[in-house]
Amino acid sequence: MNNKNVSNSFQVFMKEAPAYSKAWMELVQKLDAANNLDEKTGEIAYVAVLAAVGLESGIPFHVKRAKELGATREEIKSAILIGLPAVGNKVVKGLPIALDAFDEM
């Protein structure tokens, strides 16, 4: 996998641990199938979760996917910042990452 939207760490995971990454992707696909949110809402929610838990490396990929599905810049900002009350200002670290990814397209 060589996709500029996919973080380097995930690309290395896919290349260097194919059995693990295959199992991981199968799980992700099953969880996606069980999800009742529409795709755009799911991507926006996932961006919020990534920011809340501090996994900034995944934010660009999911922001770009959300934008492809029709998310606005304001929705992306809101997704990043929705976690402020629960986890505090650590979410603001994801804001420039998300907006740069959104504006890149």
Protein Blocks (a to p, Z undefined) as FASTA:
>chain_A
ZZfkbcfklmmmmmmmmmlmmmmmmmmmmmmmmpcbdfklmmmmmmmmmmmnopaklmmm
mmmmmmmnopafklmmmmmmmmmmmnojmlmmmmmmmmmmmmmZZ
